[in-house]
Amino acid sequence: MMKKHFLPALLLLCAVLTLSAAAAGTVYVADGGNGDGKTAVSPLGDLAAAINAVKDGGKIVIANTYTMNEAFIEPAHGGMITITGGKFVLNHAQYSRYYMSGPLTFEKITFAIGANNTAKTGMILARFNELVMGEGVTTAGKFLIIGGYQFGNPVLDPSEQVDTKLDSHITVKSGTYDTVAGFSRGNGTNTFRGTSYITVDGGTVKNLYGASVNGSYSGSTEITVNDGTVSALYTGGDLTRRPTGAEI
């Protein structure tokens, strides 16, 4: 008789643990939030805290609005994090830049230009982490995606070592972008050795650079356009650059 009751009890325990793990995989964040992040009515108020809460992989839901008033450097995370929902306001006057420290997906989210962002520009720097701009992304102003690094001011982390051997991975499924570049932007003097993998499945890209926009030389590039609009394609970067490897 004991065996008949043991298995259902074990299954029930496993189900409870699974539900707890699933709940822990989603946190909420919003301007002014001071809760525990477990629900939309008790959001966290800090994006870094939200990332730390799902650093092994999970979802961050913006409850209404989250404002980025300074350039933001993610805490390191190993798992894919999805940021979704609500409005993400880019509000620094010159440097509304989002520096990634792990794999990231944006989906079903609106990027907006804040009142202080006089440059009306936003930028995501993947730093050779996988970036997916998924379905339902709305962008505003001059929006840029860089697979590697931005060189020049501001120097946010002088101790950061530029790794020139890594590949970049960018996927665009929606949104409108002034620039998408595989390796870097700015006055760097590096020669990147890796491959930039850029896939466009939707959205609109004004300028698509397989290599670096300017400054650095770059390795190989593999660009796949399945859907969407690419107005100008520069496999080797701007007119002064070239890939050192293959163009596919």
N, C-alpha and C positions, 0 to 999 in steps of 0.2 A: 504493500500500500504506500509505503514511503516513496518508492520510485515513481509511482503514479503522480505524486504531488510535486516531486523535485523538479521535473522538466518544465512544467508550466511556470513555477516560481522563478526558475532560471531565465526563461524567456521573458517574463515580466521585468526582471531586473535589467536584462539587456536592452529592452525597449525603453525603460526609464533612462538608462545611461545614454542611449542613442539620441533621445529627445533633448537631453541636457547638452550633449555635444553640439547638436544642430542649433540650439538656441544660442550657445556661446559663439557660434560662427557669424552672427549678425549683431552689429552695434549701430546706434543712432548718434548723430552729431548735429549741432545747430548753434547758431549765434546765441550767446547768453545761456547755453545749456549748463546745468549744474547737477544733473542727475547721474545715474549709474550707467546710462547708455543702453539699457536693456529694452526700452520701448521708445516710441516716438514722443511720448509725453514726458519722458525723463532722459533727454539726450545728454551726451557729453558736450562740453563746450570747446574741446580742443581736438583738432584733427590728429595731432601726434599721439595723443592718448588713445584715440580710436584705432589707429594703425597698430599700436602696441598690443591692443586687445585682440586683434585678429592677425597677428604677425605670421602665424603658421598657415594662413589662408582663410578667407571669409569675405563678408560683405559689410560695407559701411554705407548706411542710408542717411542722406541729408534730409533732416526734418525741416522743411520749409527753406531756410537759407543758411549758408555758411560763407563767411567773408574772410578772404586771405588778404590781410593788410600788409604783409611783408613777404619777401621771397621765402619760400618754404622748402626745407630739406627734410625728407621723410626719415623717420627712424628705420634702421635696417629691418627687413622682413624677408623670410625665405619663401613663403607661400604666395600664390596669386591672390591679390586683394581686388575686389570690385567696389568702386565708388559709384553710387547711383542715387537717383531721386533728387528732387528739389533744385535749388539754384546755388551755383558756386560762383561767388563774386570775386573778381580779380581787382584789387583795390590799391595796389601800390602805384605811386606816381610814375616810376620808370621801370621797376624790376618786379613785375608780377610774374615771377618764375617759380615753377614747381619742379623741384629736383627729386627724382625718384631714387629709391634705395632698395628696390626689389620689384618683382613683376606686378603689373598693374593693369586693370581694365576700368575704363569709364563707360557707362551706359545709362540711357534714359535720364540724362542730366542736362541742365542748361548752364552754360558759362556766360556770365554777364560782366560788363565793364562797370566798375564802381565809380563814384563821383570823384575820388582822388586820383584815379588812373588817367592822368591827362595824356599819356602816350597812347591810350586805347589799344594796348598790346598785352597779350598773354603768351606764355611759352611753357611747354613741358619738355624737360630735359631728362631723357630716359637713363643716361649714364650706363648704356649697354645692358639695361634690364628690359625684359619684354614689355612692350606697351601695346594695348589694344584699345582703340577708340571704337567702341561697339555700337550697337543699334541705338537710335534715339538720342544721339548727342547733338546739341545745338550750341554753336560757338558764336562769339561776338568780337568785333574789332579785328585787329591784325593778330591772328593766332598762328603760332609756330610750334612744330614738333621736331625735336632734334634727337636722333638715336643715341648720340654720345654726349659730347660736352659743348658748352659755350665758353669760349676763351675771352679774356679781357675783364673789365670791371663789371659787377663787383666780384671780388675774390671772396667767396663765402667760406671756403675751407682751404686755407693755404697748405694744410698737411695732406690734402688729397693727392694721391699719385695717379697720373693719367696712364691707364693701361691701354697700350696701342695694339694688343693682340686679340681683342675681343670682337665678337660679332654683335650686330644690332638687329633687333626684331621689332618691326613696326607693322601693325595692321590697322587700316582705316576702313570703317564700315559706314560712318555717317559723320556729319559736321562739315564745316567750311574752313579751309586752312590756307593762309598766305604761303607758308613754306613747310615742307616736310623734307628733312635731310637725314641721311643715314649715319653720318659720322660726327660732324662738328660744325660750328659756326664761330666766326671771330678770328682774331689774328694769331692763331696757333701756328706752330712750325713743326708739327708732328707728322709722321708718316704712319698711318694706321695700316695694320697688316691683315685684319679680319675681313669679313664679308658683311655687307649690309643687306638684310632681307626685308624688303618693303612690299606689302600687299595692299592693294586698294580694291575693296569690295563694294564701295559706295562712297557717298559724299563728294566734295569738291576740293581739289588741290590746285592752287594757282601755280605754284612752282615746286616741282618734285626733283630733289637732288639725290642721286644714288650715292654720291660721295660726300665731300664737305662743301659747304656753301662758299667758303673762302679760306685762305690761310693754309690749312693742312692738306697734305696729299693723303690719299686713301687707297685701301686695298680693292677688293672685288665688290661688285654689287649684283644682286638678283632682284629685279623689279617685276611684279606681277600685277597687272590691272585687269580685273575681272568685270568691274562695273564702276559706276561713278564717272567723274570728270577730272581729267588731268590736263590743265591748260598748257603747261610748258614742262618738258622733261629734259633734265640735264643729268645724264648718267655719270658724268665725271665732275660734277660740281659746277662752279662758275667758269667763265671762259679762260681763266688762268690755271685751272686745275685739271687733273686727270686721274683716273684710277690707275694704280700700279699693277693691278691684276686683271681679272676678266670682267666683262660686261655681258650679262645674260638678259 
